[in-house]
């Protein structure tokens, strides 16, 4: 994910150099999201050992919204134990 974020950051820098405008309100802001949020082609196990091979086919809506606002999604954080009671 870090490499993807660096690539996106370069693209945002280039966009700003060419246009003088930002992509959105979160242009270049590094943001982490919980592991339960789906990222296309990344494992999303939500803390369950039985789901460690579960790869998401699509990005979550939240991921799309954050990226359109210019956010750099560079890392995923672990889950609190209480998240597991939701499933």
WOCOR-V518334 format. One record per backbone hydrogen bond with DSSP energy under -1.0 kcal/mol. CO is the residue of the C=O (numbers start at 1). NH is the residue of the N-H. Records with the same first field share a line. If there is no record, write none. Layout:
BEGIN
CO->NH + NH
END
This chain:
BEGIN
1->5
2->6
3->7
4->8
5->9
6->10
7->11
8->12
9->13
10->14
11->15
12->16
13->17
14->18
15->19
16->20
24->27
26->29
29->72
31->74
33->77
34->37
38->60
39->42
42->56
45->48
48->51
49->52
51->54
54->44
56->41
60->64
61->65
62->66
63->67
64->68
65->69
66->71
67->70
69->26
70->28
72->31 + 74
75->33
77->35
80->83
81->84
82->85
83->86
END
